[in-house]
Amino acid sequence: MDDYTEYVGYAASLFVLISFVMKKMMQLRVVNIIGCGFFIWYGFLLVSWPIIITNSAIVVVNIFYITKMVLVLKKK
């Protein structure tokens, strides 16, 4: 494993950790998407399909809820 691979994994973990302490749901989901993006990158570097699939699914769920929040805000 290359050194940069570990750094991508650390960045992914950091972003996901930061998302857990956020109070605003929109910011939480955006930061979590960034963390998942790093995890997807990390998964490709390791050729680990469980990491890639799980984090891709989490991105889809986050986008779904962000879209739902935006639509609710537009109705107000």
Secondary structure, 3 states (H helix, E strand, C coil): CCHHHHHHHHHHHHHHHHHHCCCCHHHHHHHHHHHHHHHHHHHHHHCCHHHHHHHHHHHHHHHHHHHHHHHHHHHC
